[in-house]
Amino acid sequence: MTLRVVFLGTPDFSVPTLREIVTAGHDVVGVYTQPPRPAGRGMDARKSPVHLFAEDAGLRVLTPKSLRRAQIQEEFPTLRAHVAVVVAYGLILPKPVLYAPPLGCLNLHASLLPRWRGAAPIQRAIMAGDKETGVMVMAMEEGLDTGPVALADRLAIGPDATAGEVHDDLALMGAALMLRALGLLEQGELTFTPQPGTGVTYAAKISKEETRINWAEPAAIVHNKIRALSPFPGAWFEGLLGGKAERIKVLRSVLVPGEGVPGQLLDSNLTVACGSQTAVRLTQVQRSGKRPMGGADFLRGFPLGKGTHFE
């Protein structure tokens, strides 16, 4: 049978899965996404990536601010969906919504559960120096990412891979995995295995306070923070440019030999000493209001000498 699917998702990460479901011919009876938010310099209301894709595909789009209102919960079952597919929706599903589809709610999660349950699994995995991550299709239940798992796919994390790169790889892998799960569900062959009770970690949302670089930390920790927060929200430090203090984002770095006072520029290649016998070379940076640039281009505009100290 062709499945009647209700889709719940919001950011770019969700779009490949919705695209695959539509392309496969499933009947997408409704798309829930978070409402337009003010964004950009003009703070104009901007539709989510899922909203834009769904409109282009001619799908019905619903944008409630919350699913807790009685009216929303009463309307959800009228879609007569067989299954709900949830990919980074960003809102809690209350019981009447969670248990409305007869075949349940399938969630695509970007980690190897039970490691990194929660809001920021990609960033937390990279920040922790994990060598591997993945995507999993699980059955949703009331707990936070605690449901039994049906399918998984794994991805190696390269030593210099950024969150943006891992995000894009996992989004495509996850789309294929969810489509496979729906195919098995159609055939009545999708089975689930409870998550292990050990190895549970939580991927808390990234706070503003965490984004500042602390050069006194070991270089590996600094490097992992830089790539975990690239391209957004971006790890940053404060530097004195043209006599003015300016916040500078670091989008890419590599680990190199070198030691000195933490925060000290060690050479003309934008190599900065950290609190270990290894340093980080900043290979892509971004000034406030400017486009990203390579380290060499940055130094051409601001020829900072060896011994310059960053806060």
C-alpha positions in Angstrom: 0.0 0.0 0.0 1.0 3.6 -0.4 1.6 5.1 3.0 -0.2 8.3 4.1 2.5 10.2 5.8 2.5 13.4 7.9 5.9 15.0 8.0 7.2 17.2 10.9 10.5 19.0 10.3 12.0 22.5 10.1 15.6 23.1 9.1 17.8 22.2 6.1 18.6 18.8 7.7 14.9 17.8 7.3 14.5 18.6 3.6 16.3 15.6 2.0 14.1 13.2 3.9 10.9 15.0 2.8 12.1 15.1 -0.7 12.8 11.4 -0.8 9.4 10.6 0.7 7.6 12.7 -2.0 9.8 11.3 -4.8 9.0 7.7 -3.7 5.3 8.4 -4.2 4.1 8.3 -0.6 1.0 10.4 0.0 2.2 13.3 2.2 -1.0 14.5 3.7 0.4 17.4 5.7 3.7 19.0 6.6 4.2 20.5 10.0 7.0 23.0 10.4 7.8 25.9 12.8 6.2 29.2 11.9 8.1 31.9 10.0 10.6 33.7 12.2 12.2 37.2 11.9 15.6 36.9 10.4 18.3 38.9 8.5 19.1 42.6 8.8 15.5 43.7 8.1 14.1 41.1 10.5 11.5 40.1 8.0 9.5 36.9 8.7 11.4 34.0 7.0 9.8 30.6 6.2 11.7 27.5 7.3 13.5 25.4 4.6 10.9 22.7 5.0 8.1 25.2 4.6 9.7 26.5 1.3 10.2 23.0 -0.1 6.7 21.8 0.9 5.1 24.9 -0.8 7.1 24.3 -4.0 5.9 20.6 -3.9 2.3 21.7 -3.5 2.0 20.1 -0.1 -0.3 21.3 2.7 1.8 23.2 5.3 0.8 23.7 8.9 2.8 26.1 11.2 1.4 26.0 14.7 3.5 27.7 17.4 2.8 24.7 19.7 1.1 21.3 19.5 -0.3 21.6 23.0 -3.5 23.4 22.0 -6.6 21.2 22.1 -7.7 22.3 18.7 -4.3 21.4 17.1 -4.4 18.0 18.8 -8.0 17.3 17.6 -7.1 18.3 14.0 -4.0 16.1 13.8 -5.9 12.7 13.5 -8.2 14.1 10.8 -5.3 13.9 8.4 -5.7 10.1 8.6 -2.0 9.5 8.3 -0.7 6.0 8.7 2.6 7.2 10.1 4.3 10.4 11.2 7.9 11.1 10.2 9.7 13.5 12.4 13.1 15.1 11.4 14.4 17.9 13.6 11.0 19.5 14.0 11.9 21.4 17.2 8.6 21.1 19.1 7.5 18.5 21.6 4.9 16.0 20.4 2.2 15.7 23.2 0.5 12.3 23.7 -2.6 12.9 21.5 -0.3 13.6 18.6 2.4 11.0 19.4 -0.1 8.2 19.5 -2.5 9.3 16.7 -0.9 7.6 13.7 -1.7 3.8 13.8 1.8 2.9 12.6 3.4 5.3 15.1 5.9 8.2 14.8 9.3 7.5 13.3 12.1 9.9 14.2 15.4 10.4 12.3 18.1 11.2 14.9 21.7 12.3 14.0 23.7 10.2 16.4 24.4 6.6 17.3 22.0 6.3 20.2 22.0 6.2 23.1 25.0 8.5 22.7 24.1 12.1 22.2 20.4 12.2 22.8 19.0 15.7 22.5 19.2 19.0 20.6 22.8 19.2 19.3 24.1 15.7 18.5 26.4 16.6 15.6 28.1 19.5 17.4 28.5 17.6 20.6 30.0 14.5 18.9 32.6 16.6 17.1 33.3 18.7 20.2 34.0 15.5 22.2 36.4 14.3 19.5 34.3 11.3 18.5 35.7 9.4 15.5 32.3 8.2 14.4 28.7 9.2 14.3 25.6 8.2 12.3 21.8 8.4 11.9 19.1 6.2 13.3 15.5 5.6 12.7 13.6 5.0 15.9 10.1 4.8 17.2 9.2 7.9 19.2 7.9 7.6 22.7 7.5 10.2 25.5 11.1 10.2 26.6 13.8 12.3 25.0 15.2 10.2 22.1 14.7 7.0 24.2 12.6 5.0 21.7 13.6 1.6 20.2 15.8 1.7 17.1 14.9 0.1 13.8 17.7 1.1 11.4 21.1 2.7 11.6 23.9 4.0 9.3 27.3 5.0 10.4 29.7 7.8 9.3 33.4 8.3 10.1 34.3 11.8 11.3 37.5 13.0 9.8 40.0 14.8 12.0 39.3 18.2 10.4 35.6 17.6 9.5 33.3 20.5 10.4 29.8 20.2 11.7 28.5 21.6 8.4 30.1 18.8 6.4 29.0 16.1 8.8 25.5 17.7 8.9 25.2 17.5 5.1 26.4 13.9 4.9 24.1 12.7 7.6 21.1 14.5 6.1 21.5 12.5 2.8 22.3 9.3 4.6 19.3 9.8 6.9 16.9 10.5 4.0 17.9 7.2 2.4 17.5 5.4 5.7 14.1 6.8 6.4 12.9 5.8 3.0 14.1 2.3 3.6 12.3 2.2 6.9 9.0 3.3 5.3 9.4 0.5 2.7 9.8 -2.1 5.4 6.9 -0.6 7.3 4.7 -1.0 4.2 5.6 -4.6 4.1 5.0 -5.1 7.8 8.7 -6.0 8.3 10.1 -3.0 10.2 11.3 -4.3 13.6 12.7 -2.4 16.6 15.4 -3.1 19.2 15.5 -1.3 22.6 18.4 1.1 23.1 21.2 -0.1 25.5 20.9 1.1 29.0 24.5 2.1 29.1 26.5 4.7 27.2 23.8 7.3 27.5 25.0 10.9 26.9 23.0 14.1 26.3 23.7 16.7 23.6 22.6 19.9 25.2 21.8 23.0 23.1 25.0 25.1 22.4 25.0 28.1 24.7 26.5 31.5 23.7 29.0 31.2 26.5 30.5 28.1 25.0 31.3 29.6 21.6 34.2 31.8 22.8 37.6 30.2 22.3 39.8 29.7 25.4 43.4 29.5 24.2 44.5 28.1 27.6 42.7 24.8 26.7 44.7 22.1 24.9 44.9 22.6 21.2 42.9 19.5 20.4 40.0 20.9 22.5 40.2 24.3 20.7 40.4 22.6 17.3 37.4 20.4 18.1 35.4 23.4 19.3 36.2 25.3 16.1 35.0 22.6 13.8 32.0 21.6 15.9 30.7 25.2 15.7 31.4 25.7 12.0 29.7 27.2 10.2 27.1 28.2 12.8 27.1 29.7 15.4 30.9 29.9 15.0 33.7 29.7 17.6 35.3 33.1 18.1 38.0 35.1 19.8 38.6 38.8 20.2 41.5 40.4 18.4 42.9 44.0 18.1 42.5 45.0 14.4 43.4 48.5 13.3 43.5 49.6 16.9 39.9 48.3 17.6 38.8 45.2 19.4 36.9 42.9 17.0 35.2 39.6 17.3 36.6 37.1 14.8 35.0 33.8 14.0 37.2 30.8 13.2 35.6 28.4 10.8 38.5 26.0 10.0 41.7 25.1 11.7 44.4 22.4 11.8 46.6 21.1 14.6 50.3 21.8 14.1 53.4 21.6 16.3 54.2 24.7 18.3 54.1 26.1 21.8 54.1 29.4 23.6 51.9 31.6 25.8 48.3 30.6 25.1 46.8 33.1 22.6 50.2 34.1 21.2 50.7 34.2 17.4 53.7 32.0 16.7 54.3 32.7 13.0 53.1 34.5 9.9 50.7 31.6 9.1 48.1 32.5 11.8 49.3 29.7 14.1 48.2 30.3 17.7 49.7 28.8 20.9 47.3 26.9 23.2 47.6 25.3 26.6 49.5 22.3 25.4 52.6 21.4 23.3 50.5 21.6 20.1 49.1 24.7 18.5 46.2 25.5 16.1 46.6 27.1 12.7 43.6 29.2 11.7 42.9 28.4 8.1 39.5 30.1 7.6 38.3 33.1 9.6 35.4 35.6 9.4 35.4 39.2 10.6 32.1 40.7 11.8 29.9 41.5 8.8 32.4 40.1 6.3 32.6 37.0 4.2 34.8 34.0 5.3 38.4 34.3 4.2 41.5 32.1 4.3 44.1 32.8 7.0 46.6 34.2 4.4 44.0 36.6 3.0 43.2 37.8 6.6 46.9 38.5 7.3 47.3 40.5 4.1 44.6 42.8 5.3 46.0 42.9 8.9 49.7 42.0 8.9 49.9 40.8 12.5 53.4 39.9 13.6 54.8 37.0 15.5 54.2 37.5 19.2 50.8 39.2 18.8 48.5 38.1 21.6 44.8 37.3 21.2 42.6 37.5 24.3 
